[in-house]
């Protein structure tokens, strides 16, 4: 059987990589290729936890962990081994459009296959390329787990906590981190050039809450998972190695998509409102809706070059693809270095055999980790190849040892240590080649130890430079008299003293900055309480004069401007809850609290009238002294059940209602259905939320309340959230059908019947609603119909028998309580 090929496409935070890891671990062996060493290391650590260190390999240019019995390989795309595996996956396959590395991803997309299964992971924009280049692939689209929203531009000093600020050069990263150190106490730093050890230490500091901000390059866009709520772009232009250009919308989305995690929503924005660093409206729309231009071309370079001679090698690498969606890749660094060395006579003299040409090409593949440029890097590669092509064909031990030892020091600033890490990566790459050193294992161990030491030194240097472990220096400057503090309230509720944050005012609640020491908290709290009285008064006046749209209901809580200001509590009846102000409002005067209470009462009355008008009318009817006991019973039970009640339970009082009383119920909005009594308006989403809130208020200490059904649902699987009569859905067989649709089917069945003669109802109405045949049969039985079958008849016919009254229990009944006590008095009085 042909091995399955699946392309899983979608935006960030769709679980594509997680899915591929799960699929790989389900196979007997697997290989996954990633765009970054950092990401390969992150997934390697995850798979090791699942399979054990002796079963999992990490293969990158600078690092190899290769247990003898390894079955699962996590690699950079360039380092994917050619060996056979049951499962093969390529992550971020849309990088086939990258000018420098795109041809590598295209080659893996075209040529690497798993024995049993292959997965290609990437952006939705890659879909046309998959259809053209891998027509046998099954394409699966995955939606983002959470919502990504544009939050506008904010100054760096106004960014919310758990923000990542993205810059596009080391200088800019350091400048932003320094600003955050002064304004917010510090930031973690993540760049692609960092070693995994440094990067993990910086991210751990951010994840642990030691700092609330992360400054990074676009390296965070490639799947690195961090707990980021907001992504802010310090700019929208980057130097891509050839020119300074604006980011594409797809690149913006890849980076912005790091905001939010799993099902928690995220936001993105900039730090400037105008100019080239600001988002355009069409870019915001595309990012929020995940709509990007389709990829029309991928870069390609011959993946099977000709090693017969240097000229043949260059010609094969410059060969152009057949006309179509593949286009020739721009000249990358390795090919540029090869051409430089090909101009040297001594290189041509030594590279006469295919084996030596292949060795020359391997030397040209040494990455320019130090970003020296073509000429200096070509000179370094020339020296390496000189040693590889003479004598024993290995680098001299002394040269290697001297160069490596020169880097073994953590003295210097951040830039100096980062430069040494870049340099040691070159030597780590050399040590990982199996035949470039006399003792490659010892060389790899030596370079790894130095990289780890430099990484620890860089982490310490970054922390020292960009994290201010302050001990409330501000308090020490002003002394113990907190009343002298010049308190300012920022637009986001931050409370500042001379632009230094001391806490937050959320609604009417002030919270001291958690970074302050316990001894200083009392001073800050005292200062805020003295200075925030005027602000709280202003907010109380704003609340009392706010429009209805400024309030919202969150369960039993009433929110104003997103802050909880009151709670609904049980009142005389379900339709008449009480309002209790939150304790945060105790700081207000009595007159202010009464004004707020009155405003919230008017809002509550308006919302009840708009969303659940029948409940108040039912409450009035249940307490109307002029109404008959039967009407009071029906209205009382309906109001207590928030407007939904089974008809059978009210059979006797319903039968006792006269025509005028039935008309009164209809004017209230109640439908007396075949199976249920209900107000159709209460089934709308907004009304359903209010019903749930009122039931929640009454249920405090009494038990659970029904969950809300899925919005817009007409039929639910039985047992699903909201598949209960109390939520507006009548359980029938394996489904639960919304009660107003049950009534429509019931009316259609009664309209179709002819007395008590057999008839065949049209099932089209029920089928269009998603009602299954078994559910329809159960409903017909509930409505009082019975099936009859004639000879040779395929579809059942139905006959009206009427609904049976419940069997009478001859045992003495307990004394009636609640609303039924009035009915008992009416019947026997």
JORAQUI-V369058 format. One record per pair of residues at least 24 apart in sequence whose ideal C-beta (glycine too) atoms are under 7 Angstrom apart, sorted by the first residue. I is the first residue (numbers start at 1). GAP is how many residues later the second one is. D is the distance in Angstrom with one decimal. If there is no record, write none. Layout:
i=I gap=GAP d=D
i=I gap=GAP d=D
This chain:
i=3 gap=110 d=6.2
i=3 gap=111 d=6.0
i=3 gap=112 d=6.1
i=3 gap=113 d=5.5
i=3 gap=114 d=6.2
i=3 gap=115 d=6.4
i=4 gap=113 d=5.0
i=5 gap=113 d=4.5
i=5 gap=129 d=6.0
i=5 gap=131 d=5.7
i=5 gap=132 d=4.3
i=6 gap=113 d=5.2
i=6 gap=131 d=6.4
i=6 gap=132 d=5.1
i=6 gap=134 d=6.2
i=7 gap=113 d=4.4
i=7 gap=123 d=4.5
i=7 gap=127 d=6.9
i=7 gap=130 d=4.7
i=7 gap=132 d=4.7
i=7 gap=133 d=6.9
i=8 gap=111 d=6.1
i=8 gap=113 d=5.3
i=8 gap=132 d=5.1
i=8 gap=134 d=6.1
i=9 gap=113 d=5.8
i=9 gap=114 d=6.5
i=9 gap=115 d=4.8
i=9 gap=117 d=5.9
i=9 gap=118 d=5.9
i=9 gap=130 d=6.3
i=9 gap=132 d=5.6
i=10 gap=114 d=5.8
i=10 gap=131 d=5.8
i=10 gap=132 d=3.8
i=10 gap=133 d=6.5
i=10 gap=134 d=6.9
i=11 gap=113 d=6.9
i=11 gap=133 d=4.9
i=11 gap=242 d=6.5
i=11 gap=246 d=5.8
i=11 gap=279 d=4.4
i=12 gap=132 d=6.9
i=12 gap=242 d=6.3
i=12 gap=245 d=2.7
i=12 gap=246 d=6.8
i=13 gap=131 d=5.2
i=13 gap=132 d=5.3
i=13 gap=133 d=6.0
i=13 gap=244 d=5.9
i=13 gap=247 d=6.1
i=13 gap=248 d=7.0
i=14 gap=128 d=4.0
i=14 gap=129 d=6.5
i=14 gap=130 d=5.5
i=14 gap=131 d=6.6
i=15 gap=127 d=6.7
i=15 gap=130 d=6.7
i=16 gap=105 d=4.5
i=16 gap=126 d=6.2
i=17 gap=26 d=7.0
i=17 gap=74 d=5.9
i=17 gap=104 d=6.5
i=17 gap=206 d=5.7
i=20 gap=69 d=4.4
i=20 gap=99 d=5.0
i=20 gap=101 d=5.8
i=21 gap=25 d=6.6
i=21 gap=26 d=6.5
i=23 gap=64 d=6.4
i=23 gap=94 d=6.6
i=23 gap=96 d=6.3
i=24 gap=48 d=6.3
i=24 gap=63 d=4.8
i=24 gap=65 d=6.3
i=25 gap=25 d=5.7
i=25 gap=26 d=6.7
i=27 gap=59 d=4.1
i=27 gap=60 d=4.1
i=27 gap=89 d=6.2
i=27 gap=90 d=6.7
i=28 gap=43 d=6.7
i=28 gap=58 d=5.0
i=29 gap=42 d=4.4
i=29 gap=43 d=6.6
i=29 gap=56 d=4.6
i=29 gap=57 d=4.8
i=29 gap=58 d=6.9
i=30 gap=42 d=4.9
i=30 gap=55 d=5.5
i=30 gap=56 d=6.4
i=30 gap=57 d=3.7
i=31 gap=42 d=4.5
i=31 gap=44 d=6.6
i=31 gap=49 d=5.8
i=31 gap=50 d=6.7
i=31 gap=54 d=4.7
i=31 gap=57 d=5.1
i=32 gap=42 d=5.5
i=32 gap=43 d=6.9
i=32 gap=57 d=4.5
i=32 gap=59 d=6.6
i=33 gap=42 d=5.4
i=33 gap=43 d=6.8
i=33 gap=44 d=4.2
i=33 gap=47 d=4.5
i=33 gap=57 d=4.9
i=33 gap=58 d=6.5
i=33 gap=75 d=5.7
i=34 gap=41 d=7.0
i=34 gap=42 d=6.0
i=34 gap=43 d=6.7
i=34 gap=57 d=4.9
i=35 gap=42 d=6.3
i=35 gap=56 d=6.6
i=35 gap=57 d=4.6
i=35 gap=60 d=5.5
i=35 gap=187 d=5.0
i=36 gap=156 d=6.7
i=36 gap=183 d=6.6
i=36 gap=186 d=5.1
i=37 gap=25 d=6.9
i=37 gap=39 d=5.7
i=37 gap=159 d=6.7
i=38 gap=158 d=5.6
i=38 gap=161 d=5.6
i=38 gap=181 d=6.9
i=38 gap=186 d=6.2
i=39 gap=183 d=5.8
i=39 gap=184 d=5.2
i=39 gap=185 d=6.1
i=40 gap=34 d=4.9
i=40 gap=35 d=6.0
i=40 gap=36 d=5.6
i=41 gap=155 d=4.3
i=42 gap=182 d=6.6
i=43 gap=31 d=5.2
i=44 gap=30 d=4.2
i=47 gap=25 d=5.7
i=47 gap=27 d=6.4
i=61 gap=306 d=6.3
i=61 gap=368 d=5.0
i=61 gap=371 d=6.8
i=62 gap=363 d=4.9
i=62 gap=366 d=4.0
i=62 gap=367 d=5.1
i=62 gap=370 d=6.5
i=63 gap=365 d=6.7
i=64 gap=368 d=5.3
i=77 gap=27 d=5.2
i=77 gap=28 d=5.7
i=77 gap=31 d=5.7
i=78 gap=26 d=5.4
i=80 gap=28 d=6.3
i=80 gap=32 d=6.4
i=84 gap=31 d=5.9
i=85 gap=29 d=5.8
i=85 gap=30 d=6.6
i=86 gap=28 d=5.8
i=86 gap=29 d=4.9
i=86 gap=30 d=4.5
i=87 gap=27 d=4.5
i=87 gap=29 d=6.4
i=87 gap=30 d=5.1
i=88 gap=24 d=5.2
i=88 gap=25 d=5.9
i=88 gap=26 d=3.7
i=88 gap=30 d=5.0
i=89 gap=30 d=4.2
i=89 gap=32 d=6.5
i=90 gap=30 d=5.5
i=90 gap=31 d=6.7
i=91 gap=30 d=4.8
i=91 gap=132 d=6.8
i=92 gap=29 d=6.8
i=92 gap=30 d=6.1
i=92 gap=130 d=6.0
i=92 gap=131 d=6.9
i=93 gap=27 d=5.0
i=93 gap=28 d=6.3
i=93 gap=29 d=3.8
i=93 gap=33 d=6.0
i=94 gap=28 d=4.4
i=94 gap=29 d=4.4
i=94 gap=31 d=6.3
i=94 gap=32 d=4.8
i=94 gap=201 d=6.3
i=96 gap=202 d=3.8
i=96 gap=203 d=6.1
i=97 gap=198 d=6.0
i=97 gap=201 d=6.3
i=97 gap=202 d=6.7
i=99 gap=141 d=6.9
i=99 gap=143 d=7.0
i=99 gap=200 d=7.0
i=99 gap=231 d=4.8
i=100 gap=141 d=6.2
i=100 gap=232 d=5.3
i=102 gap=196 d=6.5
i=102 gap=197 d=3.5
i=102 gap=227 d=6.0
i=103 gap=196 d=4.9
i=103 gap=197 d=5.7
i=103 gap=198 d=3.7
i=103 gap=226 d=4.0
i=106 gap=192 d=4.6
i=106 gap=193 d=6.0
i=106 gap=194 d=5.1
i=106 gap=220 d=6.9
i=107 gap=196 d=4.0
i=109 gap=24 d=6.7
i=111 gap=192 d=6.0
i=123 gap=127 d=6.3
i=123 gap=169 d=6.9
i=124 gap=166 d=6.9
i=125 gap=125 d=6.0
i=125 gap=167 d=4.8
i=125 gap=168 d=6.5
i=125 gap=169 d=5.3
i=125 gap=170 d=4.8
i=126 gap=169 d=5.5
i=127 gap=167 d=6.8
i=128 gap=166 d=5.0
i=128 gap=167 d=6.5
i=128 gap=168 d=6.7
i=129 gap=166 d=5.4
i=129 gap=169 d=5.7
i=129 gap=196 d=6.2
i=132 gap=193 d=4.9
i=133 gap=192 d=6.7
i=144 gap=146 d=6.6
i=145 gap=117 d=5.3
i=145 gap=118 d=5.1
i=146 gap=114 d=4.2
i=146 gap=116 d=6.7
i=146 gap=117 d=5.4
i=146 gap=118 d=5.6
i=146 gap=119 d=4.8
i=146 gap=120 d=6.3
i=147 gap=118 d=4.4
i=148 gap=108 d=6.4
i=148 gap=109 d=6.3
i=148 gap=111 d=6.3
i=148 gap=112 d=6.3
i=148 gap=118 d=5.5
i=148 gap=120 d=6.6
i=148 gap=139 d=6.8
i=148 gap=140 d=6.1
i=149 gap=116 d=6.7
i=149 gap=118 d=5.1
i=149 gap=139 d=6.3
i=150 gap=118 d=6.2
i=150 gap=119 d=6.2
i=150 gap=129 d=7.0
i=150 gap=134 d=4.5
i=150 gap=138 d=6.1
i=151 gap=79 d=6.5
i=151 gap=116 d=3.9
i=151 gap=117 d=6.7
i=151 gap=118 d=4.4
i=152 gap=117 d=5.3
i=153 gap=116 d=5.6
i=153 gap=117 d=4.5
i=153 gap=118 d=6.4
i=153 gap=119 d=5.9
i=153 gap=120 d=4.2
i=153 gap=125 d=6.4
i=154 gap=78 d=6.9
i=154 gap=115 d=6.2
i=154 gap=117 d=6.7
i=155 gap=116 d=6.4
i=156 gap=24 d=6.7
i=156 gap=27 d=6.9
i=156 gap=115 d=5.5
i=157 gap=26 d=4.8
i=158 gap=332 d=6.9
i=158 gap=334 d=6.2
i=159 gap=71 d=6.7
i=159 gap=73 d=5.6
i=160 gap=69 d=6.6
i=160 gap=70 d=5.4
i=161 gap=51 d=4.0
i=162 gap=50 d=6.2
i=162 gap=65 d=6.6
i=162 gap=66 d=6.1
i=162 gap=67 d=4.0
i=162 gap=68 d=6.8
i=163 gap=50 d=5.5
i=163 gap=66 d=6.8
i=163 gap=67 d=4.3
i=163 gap=69 d=5.7
i=164 gap=50 d=4.3
i=164 gap=52 d=5.8
i=164 gap=56 d=6.3
i=164 gap=64 d=4.6
i=164 gap=67 d=5.1
i=164 gap=94 d=6.3
i=165 gap=48 d=6.6
i=165 gap=50 d=5.0
i=165 gap=67 d=4.8
i=165 gap=69 d=5.7
i=166 gap=50 d=5.7
i=166 gap=51 d=7.0
i=166 gap=52 d=6.3
i=166 gap=54 d=6.9
i=166 gap=65 d=6.3
i=166 gap=67 d=5.4
i=166 gap=68 d=6.3
i=166 gap=89 d=5.5
i=167 gap=48 d=6.7
i=167 gap=50 d=6.6
i=167 gap=67 d=4.2
i=167 gap=68 d=6.7
i=168 gap=49 d=6.4
i=168 gap=50 d=6.5
i=168 gap=67 d=6.1
i=168 gap=69 d=6.9
i=168 gap=70 d=3.8
i=172 gap=62 d=6.0
i=173 gap=42 d=5.3
i=173 gap=44 d=6.2
i=176 gap=39 d=4.9
i=176 gap=58 d=5.6
i=177 gap=38 d=4.5
i=177 gap=289 d=4.2
i=178 gap=288 d=6.5
i=180 gap=33 d=5.0
i=180 gap=35 d=6.8
i=181 gap=285 d=5.0
i=181 gap=286 d=6.6
i=181 gap=287 d=5.1
i=184 gap=28 d=6.5
i=184 gap=29 d=6.0
i=185 gap=283 d=5.2
i=185 gap=285 d=6.0
i=185 gap=330 d=6.0
i=186 gap=25 d=4.6
i=186 gap=280 d=5.7
i=186 gap=281 d=3.3
i=186 gap=282 d=5.3
i=187 gap=24 d=5.4
i=187 gap=26 d=4.1
i=187 gap=27 d=6.3
i=187 gap=28 d=4.9
i=187 gap=279 d=5.6
i=188 gap=26 d=4.9
i=189 gap=26 d=5.3
i=189 gap=273 d=5.1
i=189 gap=277 d=6.2
i=190 gap=24 d=6.3
i=190 gap=26 d=4.1
i=190 gap=29 d=6.5
i=190 gap=30 d=6.0
i=191 gap=25 d=6.7
i=191 gap=26 d=4.7
i=191 gap=28 d=6.1
i=192 gap=25 d=5.8
i=192 gap=27 d=3.6
i=193 gap=225 d=6.3
i=193 gap=229 d=6.0
i=195 gap=226 d=5.7
i=195 gap=256 d=5.5
i=195 gap=260 d=4.3
i=197 gap=255 d=5.6
i=197 gap=258 d=3.8
i=198 gap=257 d=4.2
i=198 gap=260 d=4.9
i=198 gap=261 d=5.0
i=201 gap=258 d=4.2
i=202 gap=257 d=6.4
i=202 gap=260 d=6.5
i=211 gap=256 d=5.9
i=218 gap=37 d=5.5
i=220 gap=35 d=6.8
i=220 gap=38 d=5.3
i=221 gap=33 d=4.1
i=221 gap=34 d=4.0
i=221 gap=37 d=6.5
i=226 gap=32 d=6.8
i=227 gap=34 d=6.0
i=228 gap=30 d=5.3
i=228 gap=31 d=5.5
i=229 gap=30 d=6.3
i=229 gap=37 d=6.0
i=230 gap=29 d=5.6
i=230 gap=36 d=6.8
i=230 gap=37 d=4.8
i=230 gap=38 d=6.8
i=231 gap=24 d=6.3
i=231 gap=25 d=5.1
i=231 gap=27 d=5.6
i=231 gap=28 d=4.4
i=231 gap=37 d=4.5
i=232 gap=37 d=5.7
i=232 gap=38 d=6.6
i=232 gap=39 d=5.6
i=233 gap=37 d=4.9
i=234 gap=37 d=5.6
i=235 gap=42 d=4.7
i=236 gap=40 d=6.6
i=236 gap=41 d=5.6
i=237 gap=39 d=6.3
i=249 gap=34 d=5.4
i=249 gap=37 d=4.8
i=249 gap=38 d=6.7
i=249 gap=43 d=5.5
i=250 gap=42 d=4.6
i=252 gap=31 d=6.3
i=252 gap=35 d=5.9
i=253 gap=34 d=4.6
i=253 gap=37 d=6.9
i=253 gap=39 d=6.5
i=256 gap=31 d=5.6
i=296 gap=29 d=6.8
i=297 gap=28 d=5.6
i=297 gap=30 d=4.8
i=298 gap=27 d=6.5
i=298 gap=28 d=5.8
i=299 gap=28 d=6.3
i=299 gap=30 d=3.9
i=300 gap=26 d=4.0
i=300 gap=27 d=6.7
i=300 gap=28 d=6.6
i=300 gap=29 d=6.2
i=301 gap=28 d=4.6
i=307 gap=47 d=4.2
i=307 gap=50 d=4.5
i=307 gap=51 d=4.7
i=308 gap=46 d=5.7
i=309 gap=48 d=6.4
i=310 gap=32 d=5.1
i=310 gap=38 d=5.9
i=310 gap=41 d=5.2
i=310 gap=47 d=5.9
i=313 gap=44 d=5.6
i=313 gap=48 d=6.1
i=314 gap=24 d=6.5
i=314 gap=25 d=6.6
i=314 gap=28 d=6.5
i=333 gap=35 d=5.6
i=333 gap=41 d=7.0
i=334 gap=30 d=4.7
i=334 gap=31 d=5.0
i=336 gap=38 d=5.3
i=337 gap=27 d=4.6
i=337 gap=37 d=6.8
i=337 gap=40 d=6.4
i=337 gap=41 d=4.8
i=337 gap=44 d=5.2
i=338 gap=26 d=4.5
i=340 gap=34 d=6.9
i=340 gap=38 d=4.3
i=341 gap=37 d=6.7
i=341 gap=40 d=6.9
i=341 gap=41 d=5.8
i=341 gap=44 d=6.8
i=347 gap=38 d=7.0
i=350 gap=39 d=4.2
i=356 gap=33 d=6.2
i=359 gap=29 d=5.8
i=359 gap=30 d=6.8
i=360 gap=25 d=5.8
i=363 gap=25 d=6.1
i=366 gap=60 d=6.7
i=366 gap=63 d=6.1
i=367 gap=62 d=6.5
i=369 gap=53 d=4.6
i=369 gap=56 d=4.3
i=369 gap=57 d=5.2
i=370 gap=52 d=4.6
i=370 gap=53 d=5.7
i=370 gap=56 d=6.8
i=388 gap=48 d=6.4
i=394 gap=42 d=6.1
i=394 gap=43 d=5.6
i=394 gap=44 d=5.1
i=395 gap=35 d=6.8
i=395 gap=41 d=5.9
i=395 gap=42 d=5.8
i=397 gap=41 d=6.0
i=400 gap=37 d=6.5
i=400 gap=43 d=6.4
i=403 gap=24 d=6.4
i=404 gap=42 d=6.0
i=404 gap=43 d=6.3
i=404 gap=46 d=6.3
i=407 gap=43 d=6.0
i=408 gap=42 d=5.0
i=410 gap=43 d=6.6
i=410 gap=44 d=6.3
i=410 gap=47 d=3.1
i=413 gap=48 d=6.9
i=414 gap=44 d=6.8
i=414 gap=47 d=5.0
i=414 gap=48 d=6.0
i=414 gap=51 d=5.8
i=417 gap=37 d=5.9
i=417 gap=40 d=5.5
i=417 gap=41 d=4.6
i=417 gap=44 d=5.8
i=418 gap=40 d=6.2
i=420 gap=34 d=5.5
i=421 gap=30 d=6.5
i=421 gap=33 d=5.0
i=421 gap=34 d=6.7
i=421 gap=37 d=6.4
i=424 gap=26 d=5.3
i=424 gap=27 d=5.1
i=424 gap=30 d=6.4
i=471 gap=46 d=6.5
i=472 gap=44 d=5.5
i=472 gap=45 d=5.8
i=472 gap=48 d=4.4
i=474 gap=26 d=5.1
i=475 gap=45 d=4.9
i=475 gap=48 d=5.9
i=480 gap=43 d=6.9
i=482 gap=41 d=4.5
i=482 gap=44 d=4.7
i=482 gap=45 d=3.7
i=483 gap=44 d=6.8
i=483 gap=47 d=5.6
i=485 gap=42 d=4.1
i=485 gap=46 d=6.8
i=487 gap=40 d=6.3
i=487 gap=41 d=6.3
i=487 gap=44 d=3.7
i=487 gap=45 d=6.9
i=489 gap=46 d=5.4
i=495 gap=33 d=5.8
i=503 gap=25 d=6.1
i=505 gap=27 d=6.3
i=505 gap=30 d=6.7
i=506 gap=57 d=5.7
i=507 gap=56 d=2.9
i=507 gap=57 d=7.0
i=507 gap=58 d=6.3
i=507 gap=77 d=6.3
i=508 gap=28 d=5.6
i=508 gap=31 d=6.5
i=508 gap=76 d=4.3
i=508 gap=77 d=5.4
i=508 gap=79 d=6.3
i=509 gap=75 d=4.4
i=536 gap=51 d=5.7
i=536 gap=52 d=6.5
i=537 gap=55 d=6.9
i=540 gap=48 d=5.2
i=540 gap=52 d=4.5
i=540 gap=56 d=6.0
i=543 gap=53 d=5.5
i=543 gap=56 d=6.6
i=544 gap=51 d=4.4
i=544 gap=52 d=5.6
i=544 gap=55 d=4.7
i=548 gap=55 d=5.6
i=548 gap=58 d=6.0
i=551 gap=52 d=5.2
i=553 gap=137 d=7.0
i=553 gap=140 d=5.5
i=555 gap=138 d=6.0
i=555 gap=141 d=5.8
i=556 gap=137 d=6.0
i=556 gap=140 d=5.4
i=556 gap=141 d=5.0
i=558 gap=42 d=6.1
i=566 gap=34 d=5.5
i=568 gap=125 d=6.7
i=568 gap=129 d=4.7
i=569 gap=128 d=6.4
i=570 gap=127 d=5.8
i=570 gap=128 d=5.5
i=570 gap=130 d=6.9
i=573 gap=46 d=5.0
i=573 gap=66 d=6.3
i=574 gap=41 d=6.6
i=574 gap=65 d=5.9
i=574 gap=66 d=5.8
i=574 gap=68 d=6.1
i=574 gap=120 d=5.4
i=574 gap=124 d=5.6
i=575 gap=33 d=7.0
i=575 gap=40 d=3.8
i=575 gap=41 d=4.9
i=575 gap=43 d=7.0
i=575 gap=44 d=4.3
i=575 gap=64 d=5.7
i=576 gap=43 d=6.4
i=577 gap=117 d=6.4
i=577 gap=120 d=5.1
i=579 gap=25 d=6.4
i=607 gap=83 d=7.0
i=611 gap=75 d=5.4
i=611 gap=76 d=4.6
i=611 gap=79 d=4.6
i=612 gap=70 d=6.4
i=612 gap=75 d=5.7
i=612 gap=78 d=5.1
i=612 gap=79 d=6.5
i=613 gap=56 d=6.9
i=614 gap=29 d=5.4
i=614 gap=54 d=5.3
i=614 gap=55 d=4.3
i=614 gap=56 d=6.5
i=614 gap=65 d=4.2
i=614 gap=67 d=6.9
i=614 gap=68 d=6.9
i=615 gap=24 d=5.7
i=615 gap=27 d=6.7
i=615 gap=28 d=5.9
i=617 gap=51 d=4.4
i=618 gap=50 d=6.2
i=621 gap=43 d=6.9
i=621 gap=47 d=7.0
i=628 gap=33 d=6.6
i=629 gap=193 d=4.6
i=629 gap=194 d=5.4
i=629 gap=196 d=6.7
i=629 gap=197 d=3.3
i=630 gap=26 d=3.8
i=630 gap=27 d=5.4
i=630 gap=193 d=6.8
i=630 gap=196 d=6.8
i=631 gap=26 d=6.3
i=631 gap=30 d=4.7
i=632 gap=190 d=5.6
i=633 gap=186 d=4.9
i=633 gap=187 d=6.4
i=633 gap=189 d=5.9
i=633 gap=190 d=4.7
i=636 gap=183 d=3.8
i=637 gap=182 d=5.4
i=638 gap=32 d=6.6
i=638 gap=39 d=5.9
i=642 gap=49 d=4.5
i=642 gap=52 d=5.9
i=642 gap=53 d=5.6
i=643 gap=35 d=6.3
i=643 gap=36 d=4.6
i=643 gap=39 d=4.6
i=643 gap=48 d=6.8
i=644 gap=32 d=6.7
i=644 gap=34 d=4.8
i=644 gap=38 d=6.7
i=644 gap=81 d=6.5
i=644 gap=82 d=6.6
i=644 gap=84 d=5.8
i=644 gap=95 d=6.8
i=645 gap=31 d=6.8
i=645 gap=32 d=4.9
i=646 gap=29 d=6.8
i=646 gap=30 d=5.6
i=646 gap=79 d=6.3
i=647 gap=26 d=6.6
i=647 gap=28 d=5.7
i=647 gap=29 d=5.7
i=647 gap=30 d=5.8
i=650 gap=27 d=6.8
i=653 gap=170 d=5.7
i=671 gap=72 d=6.5
i=673 gap=66 d=6.8
i=673 gap=70 d=4.2
i=673 gap=73 d=6.8
i=674 gap=69 d=6.4
i=674 gap=72 d=4.0
i=674 gap=109 d=5.6
i=675 gap=55 d=6.4
i=675 gap=67 d=6.0
i=675 gap=71 d=6.9
i=675 gap=107 d=6.2
i=676 gap=54 d=6.5
i=676 gap=63 d=4.7
i=678 gap=61 d=5.0
i=678 gap=62 d=6.9
i=680 gap=60 d=4.9
i=682 gap=46 d=7.0
i=683 gap=45 d=4.9
i=683 gap=55 d=6.3
i=683 gap=57 d=6.0
i=685 gap=26 d=5.0
i=688 gap=40 d=6.8
i=714 gap=24 d=5.3
i=714 gap=27 d=5.6
i=714 gap=55 d=5.2
i=714 gap=56 d=6.3
i=715 gap=54 d=6.0
i=715 gap=55 d=4.2
i=715 gap=56 d=6.0
i=732 gap=43 d=4.8
i=732 gap=46 d=4.6
i=732 gap=47 d=5.2
i=732 gap=50 d=7.0
i=733 gap=41 d=4.5
i=733 gap=42 d=4.4
i=733 gap=45 d=4.3
i=734 gap=38 d=6.9
i=734 gap=40 d=6.5
i=734 gap=41 d=6.8
i=735 gap=36 d=6.8
i=735 gap=37 d=6.0
i=735 gap=40 d=4.5
i=737 gap=34 d=6.1
i=737 gap=38 d=6.7
i=741 gap=28 d=5.4
i=742 gap=37 d=6.6
i=745 gap=34 d=6.3
i=746 gap=37 d=5.3
i=749 gap=31 d=6.6
i=749 gap=34 d=6.2
i=749 gap=36 d=6.7
i=753 gap=47 d=5.3
i=756 gap=43 d=6.0
i=756 gap=44 d=5.4
i=758 gap=30 d=5.2
i=758 gap=39 d=3.9
i=758 gap=40 d=6.7
i=758 gap=41 d=5.1
i=759 gap=38 d=6.3
i=759 gap=39 d=6.1
i=760 gap=35 d=6.0
i=760 gap=37 d=5.3
i=761 gap=37 d=6.2
